[in-house]
């Protein structure tokens, strides 16, 4: 049985460390996973979409701690999630 492995580098584009106002829209980008057909992306446990590309925009609507998660998917299943936690 072939396993899919997701090794990605999550790049959060310019989440600054100073105070932000919401809503805040940014783009999450990652490196390709071997044999991935597409990627499922979630923000705080809620799906924000699936894409065959290597980036996706997202919008944060509340101040506080947030977690982005990406899993790759192919005919053999899905990878373990790669996560990034950040504060707004």
N, C-alpha and C positions, 0 to 999 in steps of 0.2 A: 504494500500500500504506500503510495507516494504521499508525503506530508508537505504541506505548504508552510514555509517559515517566513515570517514578516520581520525583517530587520530594517527599520526605517529611522531616519533622522527627522524629527519633528522640528520645523522652523516656524516659530511664531513671529510674524512680521510686526515689528515695532510696537510691542506692548510696553509702554513707557512706565517707569516706576513712580511717576508723580500722579496726582489725582486725575481721574478720567471722568468724563460725563457719559451717560448712557442714553440712548443705545450707542454701542461701540461696534463698528464693523471692521474686521481684519481678515486676513487670508492665512490659512494653515497650509503648509507645503511639506512634502516628504519625498524620500528617495524611493525608487521602484523596488518592489519585492519580486524575487524570482518566481516566475510562473503565475503571477497574479493576473486574474481576469478583470477584477475591479476592487474598489476599496469602499468600505462602509465607515462613515464618520459620524460620531455622536458628540454632543455637547451636554455635559451634566446628565448623561444617561438617556438623552433624547436624540433620536436620529436626526441629523441635519442633511443626510443624503448619501447617495452612492455615486461614485464617479470612476471612470476609466482613466482619468487624468491624475496628476500628481499634486493637485492643490484644490482647495475648496474655500469659498468665503464663508464666514460665520458672523453672527451678530450676538453680542452679549447685551441683555436688557436689564441686568441687575448688578449692583455693586457687590463685591465679595469674591470668594474663591470659586473657581470654575475648573472643570476637567474636560479636556478634549481627548477623544479616543479614536484610533484608526485600526481597523482590521482588514487584512487582504482576504480575497475570496477567489476560489477557482473550483473546478469540478471535484476536487478531493476534499473540499471543506473550507474552513476559515482558520486564520492564524490566531494566535493569542493577541490581545489588544496591546498596542503601543499607546501610552498615555502621556499627557502633558497637563500639569496643574499650574494655574496662574491666578493672580489676584488683579482685580480691577478696582 
